[in-house]
Amino acid sequence: METSSSSFASLRSYGRALRQTPARFARRAGSVSTTHDEMCRARARSGPDMARSLRWYDLVGLGLGGMVGAGVFVSTGRAARFYAGPAIVLSYAVAGACALLSAFCYTEFAVDLPVAGGAFSYLRVTFGEFAAFLTGANLVMEYVFSNAAVARSFTSYLGTAIGVQAEVKWRITVGGLPNGFNQIDLLAVFVVLLVSLCICYSTRESSVLNMVLTAIHIAFIVFVIVIGFWRGHRRNLVEPSDPTRNAGGFFPYGVSGVFKGAAWVYLSYIGYDAVSTMVEEVKDPKRDLPIGVSGSVVLVTVLYCFMAVSMSMLVPYDAMDPESPFSAAFKGSDGWGWVSNVIGAGASAGILTSLLVSMLAQARYLCVIGRSNVVPSFLAKVHPWTSTPVNSSAFLGVFTAAIALFTDLEVLLNLVSIGTLFVFYMVANAVVYRRYVSIGTTDPTPTIGFLAGFSAVSLAFTLVWRFSPGGVAKAVVMGGCAVVAVVVVEVFHLRVPQARKPEFWGVPLMPWTPAVSIFMNVFLLGSLDGLSYARFGVFTAVAVVVYLLYSVHASFDAAEEVELGRELGRSEGRFENCKV
């Protein structure tokens, strides 16, 4: 019998493995893991357990830190100026409700399967190894690139806070390199490595640091809200600065503008999924996770809505700066220019919290991917002294720092998009599939048909919304798509019984809640530009190549070794005893 390293023992062995790639792919791609495997055999590959030191308030803090970054200071102005007007507050409320629905899907999986892999583990136990690998790889890459962009933005916002032009003073321009790759940012590298050191040292101390930074950031946000209500005017909620050129009223772009705004600001909510990756370090997942995930989304929604009202009262929607609305509102204002510096300081703290939570999450994603043997298993190791995944944290920290050193990536909203939304879409599908299909005993055809049909209707609605010219015909087609979507969900709900019920916590109003989440994520995916899809395609193609050249063979060898261990255990009368 070959060992787990047999495919890579020599060039001859690897050549033989490559020739067997189609057969191995057919065997491993759709292989579905079990809850027992994820919580026992796979977790054992990390060595020591992660320390269970987090409670619900830690999770709420991590959720706030992951979501309330610098992005809200940008998204509010652009969405209000071009899409929703003063009704941007309703856009944030709609986006928050949609984020909460998606958070419910994550929570059901996290409570039922309390392992640190987040979406990777959820998809591995539902749709198999290949789907999990593709989504996990894209999600890790999105984290790496977005964290590099966030680290570079820290330099800019810190410069704003202390009145320094960071691009000139703190970045080194190297002649001969192409634009976008010619500004060396050593401060960004320092910040990434410092955060990496913190998360390697202790999850508990990292949570405390996040709490402190998040409290500072929220204090700045509350300050901005108070100043906006104090210096603002209610007339700005209905009156533009130039009535001759721009529509007035609370809905200057109509009700449709509210939903366009929601599609834009929804990206400000990305980050709550990071909380689910901390589940192995939570003292009581069944109680703390629902509170931590849902509570953080609700609190962030409240903060965002107040910020939106404050901004709308402070400046008429048609006079807002789409790039930095809060700072621009005070620049040049007699005696109030210092508020721009305060906003820069608050945004700097928000960037640090966002970076800290994102790097905590990405390290745990990679750790659990390492447990599955589709990437080198040393990345799965948990250090016995720190009880943290040191190898994956250090590896991703160095990788992120190298990119942040010279790559001028656009900040936040234009970068973190398609990979994360695709994973949200997949998790919503997975929670439906897992509720209605019991592998080996339930016919999956009706559920697969429902998920495919509902996604198709959602896509049709999105394409009509985006590309069709306005008018009665567009409204009729969109209304027809909506009616068909409702009928599809209700027929599935009445005709197909659930195969399993969650033991501790489940998504309410099944299948309506995940169906709305599926629709919203398809809608948001349809609003992204072509470059986002090009990047997604490149990442996915690279991931497929890595899977075919390495992952499927390492996974195949590991499965062979496990089967050999089972045969030896049966022959010697030994059986696994793992407490789930």
C-alpha positions as CSV (number, residue, x, y, z in Angstrom):
1,M,0.0,0.0,0.0
2,E,1.3,3.5,-0.9
3,T,1.8,6.0,1.8
4,S,0.3,9.5,1.8
5,S,3.4,10.9,0.2
6,S,3.6,8.3,-2.6
7,S,2.4,10.6,-5.3
8,F,5.3,13.0,-4.6
9,A,8.0,10.6,-3.6
10,S,9.8,10.8,-6.9
11,L,9.4,12.2,-10.4
12,R,8.3,8.7,-11.6
13,S,5.6,8.5,-8.8
14,Y,4.4,12.0,-9.7
15,G,4.2,11.1,-13.4
16,R,2.2,8.1,-12.6
17,A,-0.1,10.2,-10.4
18,L,-0.6,12.7,-13.2
19,R,-1.6,9.9,-15.6
20,Q,-4.3,8.9,-13.1
21,T,-5.6,12.4,-12.7
22,P,-9.0,11.9,-14.4
23,A,-9.8,8.8,-12.3
24,R,-8.6,10.5,-9.1
25,F,-10.6,13.6,-9.9
26,A,-13.7,11.6,-10.5
27,R,-13.2,9.9,-7.1
28,R,-12.2,12.9,-5.0
29,A,-14.0,16.0,-6.6
30,G,-17.4,15.1,-5.3
31,S,-16.3,13.3,-2.1
32,V,-18.4,14.7,0.7
33,S,-16.9,14.9,4.2
34,T,-19.0,14.3,7.3
35,T,-19.5,16.2,10.5
36,H,-17.6,13.5,12.4
37,D,-14.6,13.7,9.9
38,E,-14.4,17.5,10.2
39,M,-14.6,17.6,13.9
40,C,-12.4,14.6,14.7
41,R,-10.1,13.2,12.1
42,A,-9.5,16.4,10.2
43,R,-9.2,18.5,13.3
44,A,-6.7,16.1,14.8
45,R,-4.3,16.9,12.0
46,S,-3.7,20.4,13.6
47,G,-2.3,18.8,16.7
48,P,-3.3,20.8,19.9
49,D,-6.8,22.3,20.0
50,M,-7.3,26.0,19.7
51,A,-7.9,27.6,23.1
52,R,-11.6,28.2,23.8
53,S,-11.4,31.7,25.2
54,L,-14.1,33.8,23.4
55,R,-17.6,34.7,24.5
56,W,-20.5,36.3,22.7
57,Y,-19.3,39.9,23.4
58,D,-15.9,39.0,21.8
59,L,-17.7,37.8,18.7
60,V,-19.8,40.9,18.6
61,G,-16.6,43.0,18.8
62,L,-14.9,40.9,16.1
63,G,-18.0,41.3,13.9
64,L,-18.0,45.1,14.4
65,G,-14.3,45.3,13.8
66,G,-14.6,43.2,10.6
67,M,-17.4,45.3,9.1
68,V,-17.0,48.8,10.3
69,G,-13.8,49.7,8.4
70,A,-13.0,52.7,6.3
71,G,-15.4,51.6,3.5
72,V,-18.4,53.2,5.1
73,F,-16.7,56.6,4.8
74,V,-16.5,56.1,1.1
75,S,-19.7,54.1,0.2
76,T,-22.1,56.6,1.8
77,G,-21.2,59.5,-0.4
78,R,-21.1,57.6,-3.7
79,A,-24.4,55.7,-3.0
80,A,-26.2,58.9,-1.9
81,R,-24.8,61.1,-4.7
82,F,-25.5,58.8,-7.6
83,Y,-28.2,56.2,-6.5
84,A,-30.4,56.9,-3.5
85,G,-30.1,60.6,-2.4
86,P,-31.3,61.1,1.2
87,A,-33.0,57.8,1.1
88,I,-29.6,56.2,1.5
89,V,-30.7,55.5,5.1
90,L,-33.2,53.0,3.7
91,S,-30.5,51.5,1.4
92,Y,-28.5,50.7,4.5
93,A,-31.5,49.2,6.2
94,V,-32.3,47.0,3.2
95,A,-28.6,45.9,2.9
96,G,-28.5,45.2,6.6
97,A,-31.6,43.0,6.4
98,C,-30.1,41.1,3.5
99,A,-26.8,40.7,5.4
100,L,-28.7,39.4,8.4
101,L,-30.4,36.7,6.2
102,S,-27.0,35.6,5.0
103,A,-25.6,35.7,8.5
104,F,-28.4,33.3,9.5
105,C,-27.2,30.7,7.0
106,Y,-23.6,31.0,8.3
107,T,-24.9,30.6,11.9
108,E,-26.8,27.4,11.3
109,F,-23.7,25.8,9.8
110,A,-21.4,27.2,12.5
111,V,-23.5,25.8,15.3
112,D,-24.0,22.5,13.7
113,L,-20.4,22.2,12.5
114,P,-18.2,24.1,15.0
115,V,-14.9,24.0,13.1
116,A,-12.8,26.9,12.0
117,G,-13.1,26.4,8.3
118,G,-16.2,28.5,7.8
119,A,-17.5,28.3,4.3
120,F,-14.9,25.9,3.2
121,S,-16.0,23.3,5.7
122,Y,-19.7,24.0,5.1
123,L,-19.3,23.4,1.4
124,R,-17.1,20.3,1.9
125,V,-19.8,18.5,3.9
126,T,-22.5,19.6,1.4
127,F,-21.2,19.7,-2.2
128,G,-17.8,18.0,-1.9
129,E,-14.1,18.7,-2.1
130,F,-13.8,20.4,-5.4
131,A,-16.5,23.0,-4.9
132,A,-15.1,23.7,-1.4
133,F,-11.6,24.0,-2.7
134,L,-12.6,26.5,-5.5
135,T,-14.6,28.7,-3.1
136,G,-12.0,28.5,-0.3
137,A,-9.2,29.4,-2.7
138,N,-11.0,32.4,-4.1
139,L,-12.0,33.5,-0.6
140,V,-8.4,33.3,0.7
141,M,-7.1,35.2,-2.3
142,E,-9.7,37.9,-1.9
143,Y,-8.7,38.2,1.8
144,V,-5.0,38.5,0.9
145,F,-5.4,41.1,-1.8
146,S,-8.0,43.2,0.1
147,N,-5.8,43.1,3.3
148,A,-2.9,44.4,1.2
149,A,-5.1,47.2,-0.1
150,V,-6.4,48.0,3.4
151,A,-2.9,48.2,4.8
152,R,-1.9,50.6,2.1
153,S,-5.0,52.7,2.7
154,F,-3.9,53.0,6.4
155,T,-0.9,55.0,5.2
156,S,-3.2,57.5,3.5
157,Y,-5.7,57.9,6.3
158,L,-3.0,58.2,9.0
159,G,-1.5,61.0,6.8
160,T,-4.9,62.7,6.8
161,A,-5.2,62.4,10.5
162,I,-1.9,64.3,11.1
163,G,-2.0,66.5,8.1
164,V,0.7,64.8,6.0
165,Q,0.5,64.0,2.3
166,A,1.3,60.4,2.7
167,E,1.9,59.6,-1.0
168,V,4.8,62.1,-1.0
169,K,6.2,61.8,2.5
170,W,5.8,58.2,3.4
171,R,6.0,56.3,0.1
172,I,9.1,55.7,-2.0
173,T,8.7,56.1,-5.7
174,V,10.9,53.8,-7.8
175,G,11.7,54.9,-11.3
176,G,11.5,52.3,-14.1
177,L,8.6,50.3,-12.6
178,P,5.2,50.5,-14.2
179,N,2.5,52.7,-12.6
180,G,0.6,50.9,-9.9
181,F,3.7,49.0,-8.9
182,N,6.2,51.8,-8.4
183,Q,5.4,53.1,-4.9
184,I,7.0,51.3,-2.0
185,D,5.0,51.5,1.2
186,L,7.0,50.3,4.1
187,L,4.4,51.5,6.7
188,A,1.9,49.1,5.2
189,V,4.3,46.2,5.4
190,F,5.0,47.1,9.1
191,V,1.3,47.2,9.9
192,V,0.7,43.8,8.3
193,L,3.6,42.1,10.0
194,L,2.7,43.7,13.4
195,V,-0.9,42.4,13.1
196,S,0.4,39.0,12.0
197,L,2.5,38.9,15.1
198,C,-0.5,39.7,17.3
199,I,-2.7,37.0,15.8
200,C,0.1,34.4,16.1
201,Y,0.7,35.2,19.8
202,S,-2.9,34.8,21.1
203,T,-6.5,34.9,19.9
204,R,-7.7,36.2,23.3
205,E,-5.2,39.1,23.3
206,S,-6.1,39.8,19.6
207,S,-9.7,40.0,20.6
208,V,-8.9,42.4,23.4
209,L,-6.9,44.6,21.0
210,N,-9.8,44.5,18.6
211,M,-12.2,45.5,21.3
212,V,-10.0,48.6,22.2
213,L,-9.5,49.6,18.5
214,T,-13.2,49.0,17.7
215,A,-14.3,51.1,20.7
216,I,-12.0,54.0,19.6
217,H,-13.4,53.7,16.0
218,I,-17.0,53.6,17.1
219,A,-16.3,56.6,19.4
220,F,-15.2,58.5,16.3
221,I,-18.2,57.4,14.4
222,V,-20.6,58.5,17.2
223,F,-18.7,61.9,17.2
224,V,-19.3,62.2,13.5
225,I,-23.0,61.4,13.9
226,V,-23.4,63.9,16.7
227,I,-21.6,66.6,14.7
228,G,-23.8,65.9,11.7
229,F,-27.1,66.1,13.7
230,W,-25.8,69.2,15.4
231,R,-24.6,71.2,12.4
232,G,-26.9,69.6,9.9
233,H,-30.3,70.8,8.7
234,R,-33.5,68.8,8.1
235,R,-34.2,70.7,4.9
236,N,-31.2,68.9,3.3
237,L,-33.2,65.7,3.5
238,V,-35.6,67.0,0.9
239,E,-33.9,69.9,-0.8
240,P,-30.9,69.6,-3.2
241,S,-28.3,72.3,-3.4
242,D,-29.2,73.0,-7.0
243,P,-33.0,72.5,-7.5
244,T,-32.7,73.6,-11.2
245,R,-30.5,70.7,-12.1
246,N,-31.3,67.9,-9.6
247,A,-34.5,66.4,-8.3
248,G,-35.7,67.2,-4.8
249,G,-37.6,65.2,-2.2
250,F,-36.5,62.3,0.0
251,F,-36.5,59.9,-3.0
252,P,-34.9,61.9,-5.8
253,Y,-34.0,58.8,-7.7
254,G,-37.2,56.9,-6.9
255,V,-37.7,53.7,-5.0
256,S,-35.5,51.9,-7.4
257,G,-32.7,54.1,-6.3
258,V,-33.0,52.8,-2.8
259,F,-32.2,49.3,-4.1
260,K,-29.4,50.4,-6.3
261,G,-27.9,52.1,-3.3
262,A,-28.4,49.0,-1.2
263,A,-26.5,47.0,-3.8
264,W,-23.6,49.4,-3.5
265,V,-23.5,49.8,0.3
266,Y,-24.0,46.0,0.9
267,L,-20.2,45.6,0.5
268,S,-19.8,47.6,3.7
269,Y,-21.3,44.7,5.6
270,I,-18.8,42.1,4.4
271,G,-16.8,40.8,7.4
272,Y,-19.5,39.1,9.5
273,D,-18.5,35.8,7.9
274,A,-15.1,36.1,9.7
275,V,-16.9,35.5,13.0
276,S,-17.9,31.9,12.0
277,T,-14.2,31.0,11.5
278,M,-13.6,31.7,15.2
279,V,-16.0,28.9,16.3
280,E,-13.3,26.5,17.6
281,E,-12.2,29.2,20.0
282,V,-15.7,30.0,21.4
283,K,-16.6,28.7,24.8
284,D,-20.2,28.0,24.1
285,P,-20.9,28.0,20.3
286,K,-24.5,27.0,20.5
287,R,-25.3,30.2,22.6
288,D,-22.6,32.6,21.7
289,L,-22.5,32.3,17.9
290,P,-26.1,33.3,17.1
291,I,-25.7,36.3,19.4
292,G,-22.3,37.2,18.0
293,V,-23.0,37.0,14.3
294,S,-26.6,38.4,14.3
295,G,-25.9,40.9,17.0
296,S,-22.9,42.4,15.2
297,V,-24.9,42.8,11.9
298,V,-27.8,44.5,13.8
299,L,-25.5,46.9,15.6
300,V,-23.6,47.8,12.4
301,T,-26.9,48.4,10.6
302,V,-28.0,50.9,13.3
303,L,-24.6,52.7,13.2
304,Y,-24.7,52.9,9.4
305,C,-28.3,54.2,9.3
306,F,-27.4,57.0,11.8
307,M,-24.3,57.8,9.8
308,A,-26.4,58.0,6.6
309,V,-28.9,60.4,8.2
310,S,-26.2,62.5,9.7
311,M,-24.4,62.9,6.3
312,S,-27.7,63.7,4.5
313,M,-28.5,66.4,7.0
314,L,-25.0,67.8,6.9
315,V,-24.7,68.2,3.1
316,P,-27.4,68.1,0.3
317,Y,-27.1,64.8,-1.6
318,D,-26.1,66.5,-4.9
319,A,-23.2,68.4,-3.2
320,M,-21.6,65.3,-1.5
321,D,-18.1,64.3,-2.4
322,P,-18.5,60.7,-3.7
323,E,-15.0,59.7,-2.5
324,S,-14.7,61.2,1.0
325,P,-18.0,62.8,1.9
326,F,-17.5,63.2,5.6
327,S,-14.0,64.7,5.4
328,A,-15.0,67.0,2.5
329,A,-18.0,68.3,4.4
330,F,-15.7,70.0,6.9
331,K,-12.8,71.0,4.7
332,G,-12.8,74.8,4.2
333,S,-15.5,75.2,6.9
334,D,-14.7,78.1,9.2
335,G,-13.3,76.7,12.4
336,W,-14.3,73.1,11.6
337,G,-11.5,71.9,9.4
338,W,-10.0,70.0,12.3
339,V,-12.9,67.5,12.0
340,S,-11.4,66.2,8.8
341,N,-8.3,65.2,10.8
342,V,-10.5,63.5,13.4
343,I,-12.3,61.5,10.7
344,G,-8.9,60.4,9.4
345,A,-7.9,59.2,12.8
346,G,-11.1,57.3,13.2
347,A,-10.8,55.7,9.8
348,S,-7.2,54.7,10.7
349,A,-8.5,52.8,13.8
350,G,-11.2,51.2,11.6
351,I,-8.7,50.0,9.1
352,L,-6.7,48.4,11.9
353,T,-9.7,46.5,13.2
354,S,-10.8,45.4,9.8
355,L,-7.2,44.2,9.1
356,L,-7.0,42.4,12.4
357,V,-10.3,40.5,12.0
358,S,-9.7,39.7,8.3
359,M,-6.2,38.2,9.0
360,L,-7.6,36.2,11.9
361,A,-10.3,34.8,9.6
362,Q,-8.0,34.1,6.6
363,A,-5.5,32.2,8.8
364,R,-8.3,29.9,10.1
365,Y,-9.6,29.3,6.6
366,L,-6.2,28.2,5.4
367,C,-5.6,26.1,8.5
368,V,-8.7,24.0,7.9
369,I,-8.0,23.8,4.2
370,G,-4.7,22.3,5.2
371,R,-6.5,19.7,7.4
372,S,-8.2,18.5,4.2
373,N,-4.8,17.8,2.6
374,V,-5.6,19.9,-0.5
375,V,-2.8,22.3,0.5
376,P,0.4,21.3,2.4
377,S,-0.6,20.0,5.8
378,F,2.0,22.0,7.7
379,L,-0.4,25.0,7.3
380,A,-2.9,23.2,9.5
381,K,-0.7,23.0,12.5
382,V,-1.7,24.7,15.8
383,H,1.2,25.8,18.0
384,P,1.1,24.0,21.4
385,W,2.1,27.2,23.3
386,T,0.0,29.8,21.6
387,S,-2.9,27.6,20.7
388,T,-3.2,29.5,17.4
389,P,-2.6,28.4,13.7
390,V,0.9,30.0,13.6
391,N,2.0,28.5,10.3
392,S,-1.0,29.7,8.3
393,S,-1.0,33.1,10.0
394,A,2.7,33.7,9.3
395,F,2.5,32.4,5.7
396,L,-0.4,34.7,4.8
397,G,1.1,37.6,6.8
398,V,4.3,37.4,4.7
399,F,2.4,36.9,1.5
400,T,0.1,39.9,2.2
401,A,3.0,42.1,3.3
402,A,4.9,41.3,0.0
403,I,1.9,42.5,-2.0
404,A,1.3,45.5,0.1
405,L,4.9,46.6,-0.3
406,F,4.6,47.7,-4.0
407,T,1.2,46.9,-5.4
408,D,-1.1,49.9,-5.5
409,L,-4.5,48.2,-5.2
410,E,-7.7,50.1,-5.0
411,V,-9.1,50.4,-1.5
412,L,-11.8,48.2,-0.1
413,L,-15.0,48.4,-2.1
414,N,-13.6,47.9,-5.6
415,L,-11.5,44.9,-4.6
416,V,-13.4,42.8,-2.0
417,S,-16.5,41.8,-4.0
418,I,-17.0,38.9,-6.3
419,G,-15.2,36.1,-4.4
420,T,-16.9,36.9,-1.1
421,L,-20.4,37.3,-2.7
422,F,-19.9,34.0,-4.5
423,V,-19.2,32.3,-1.3
424,F,-22.2,33.9,0.4
425,Y,-24.3,32.6,-2.6
426,M,-22.9,29.1,-2.2
427,V,-23.5,28.9,1.6
428,A,-27.1,30.0,1.1
429,N,-27.5,27.2,-1.5
430,A,-25.7,24.7,0.8
431,V,-28.0,25.4,3.8
432,V,-31.0,24.5,1.7
433,Y,-29.4,21.4,0.3
434,R,-28.3,20.2,3.7
435,R,-31.8,20.7,5.1
436,Y,-33.6,18.9,2.4
437,V,-31.2,16.2,1.3
438,S,-29.8,13.3,3.4
439,I,-27.1,11.7,1.4
440,G,-27.9,8.1,0.6
441,T,-31.5,8.2,1.7
442,T,-33.0,11.3,-0.1
443,D,-33.4,11.9,-3.8
444,P,-31.5,15.2,-4.4
445,T,-33.2,15.9,-7.7
446,P,-36.0,18.1,-6.5
447,T,-33.7,20.2,-4.3
448,I,-31.1,20.6,-7.1
449,G,-33.9,21.5,-9.5
450,F,-35.2,24.2,-7.1
451,L,-31.8,25.7,-6.5
452,A,-31.0,25.8,-10.2
453,G,-34.4,27.2,-11.2
454,F,-34.5,29.8,-8.5
455,S,-31.0,31.0,-9.4
456,A,-31.9,31.2,-13.0
457,V,-35.0,33.3,-12.3
458,S,-32.9,35.5,-10.0
459,L,-30.3,35.9,-12.8
460,A,-33.0,36.8,-15.3
461,F,-34.4,39.5,-12.9
462,T,-30.9,40.9,-12.4
463,L,-30.0,41.1,-16.1
464,V,-33.3,42.8,-16.9
465,W,-32.7,45.3,-14.1
466,R,-29.2,46.1,-15.3
467,F,-29.4,46.1,-19.1
468,S,-33.0,46.8,-20.1
469,P,-34.1,50.3,-20.8
470,G,-36.7,51.7,-18.4
471,G,-40.4,51.6,-19.2
472,V,-43.5,49.6,-18.8
473,A,-42.1,46.5,-20.5
474,K,-39.1,46.4,-18.1
475,A,-41.5,46.6,-15.1
476,V,-43.7,43.9,-16.5
477,V,-40.8,41.5,-17.1
478,M,-39.3,42.1,-13.7
479,G,-42.7,41.7,-12.0
480,G,-43.1,38.4,-13.9
481,C,-39.7,37.2,-12.7
482,A,-40.6,38.1,-9.1
483,V,-43.9,36.2,-9.3
484,V,-42.2,33.1,-10.8
485,A,-39.6,33.3,-8.0
486,V,-42.2,33.3,-5.3
487,V,-44.1,30.5,-7.0
488,V,-41.0,28.4,-7.3
489,V,-40.2,28.8,-3.6
490,E,-43.7,28.1,-2.4
491,V,-44.1,25.0,-4.6
492,F,-40.8,23.6,-3.3
493,H,-41.8,24.5,0.3
494,L,-45.2,22.6,0.0
495,R,-44.0,19.6,-2.1
496,V,-40.6,18.7,-0.7
497,P,-40.2,17.7,3.0
498,Q,-37.1,18.6,5.0
499,A,-34.8,15.6,5.5
500,R,-33.3,16.9,8.7
501,K,-33.9,19.6,11.4
502,P,-31.1,21.4,13.2
503,E,-30.5,20.2,16.7
504,F,-29.6,23.5,18.3
505,W,-30.2,26.5,16.0
506,G,-31.6,26.7,12.5
507,V,-32.4,29.4,9.9
508,P,-36.0,30.6,10.4
509,L,-38.6,30.5,7.7
510,M,-37.0,27.8,5.6
511,P,-36.7,27.9,2.6
512,W,-37.7,31.6,2.3
513,T,-34.8,33.1,4.2
514,P,-32.0,31.4,2.2
515,A,-33.9,32.0,-1.0
516,V,-33.9,35.7,-0.4
517,S,-30.2,35.5,0.4
518,I,-29.6,33.7,-2.8
519,F,-31.5,36.3,-4.8
520,M,-29.7,39.2,-3.2
521,N,-26.3,37.7,-3.8
522,V,-27.1,37.0,-7.4
523,F,-28.4,40.6,-7.7
524,L,-25.2,42.0,-6.3
525,L,-23.0,39.7,-8.4
526,G,-24.8,41.0,-11.4
527,S,-24.0,44.6,-10.4
528,L,-20.2,44.1,-10.6
529,D,-18.1,45.2,-13.5
530,G,-16.3,43.1,-16.1
531,L,-12.9,43.4,-14.4
532,S,-14.2,41.7,-11.3
533,Y,-15.3,38.7,-13.3
534,A,-12.0,38.7,-15.1
535,R,-10.2,38.5,-11.8
536,F,-12.5,35.9,-10.5
537,G,-11.9,33.8,-13.7
538,V,-8.2,34.1,-13.4
539,F,-8.2,33.1,-9.7
540,T,-10.5,30.2,-10.4
541,A,-8.4,29.0,-13.4
542,V,-5.3,29.1,-11.2
543,A,-7.1,27.2,-8.4
544,V,-8.2,24.5,-10.9
545,V,-4.6,24.0,-12.1
546,V,-3.4,23.8,-8.5
547,Y,-6.1,21.3,-7.7
548,L,-5.3,19.1,-10.7
549,L,-1.5,19.2,-10.3
550,Y,-1.3,18.9,-6.5
551,S,-4.4,18.9,-4.4
552,V,-6.3,16.0,-5.9
553,H,-3.2,13.7,-5.6
554,A,-2.5,14.8,-2.0
555,S,-6.1,14.3,-1.1
556,F,-6.2,10.9,-2.8
557,D,-3.1,9.7,-1.0
558,A,-4.5,10.9,2.4
559,A,-7.8,9.0,1.7
560,E,-5.9,5.9,0.9
561,E,-4.0,6.2,4.1
562,V,-7.2,6.6,6.1
563,E,-8.7,3.6,4.5
564,L,-5.6,1.6,5.3
565,G,-5.8,2.8,8.9
566,R,-9.5,1.6,9.1
567,E,-8.6,-1.8,7.7
568,L,-5.8,-2.2,10.3
569,G,-8.1,-1.0,13.1
570,R,-10.8,-3.5,12.1
571,S,-8.3,-6.3,11.9
572,E,-6.9,-5.5,15.3
573,G,-10.2,-4.7,16.9
574,R,-9.5,-1.0,17.3
575,F,-12.0,1.7,16.6
576,E,-11.9,5.5,16.6
577,N,-13.3,7.1,19.7
578,C,-13.9,10.8,19.2
579,K,-16.1,13.0,21.2
580,V,-18.0,15.3,18.8
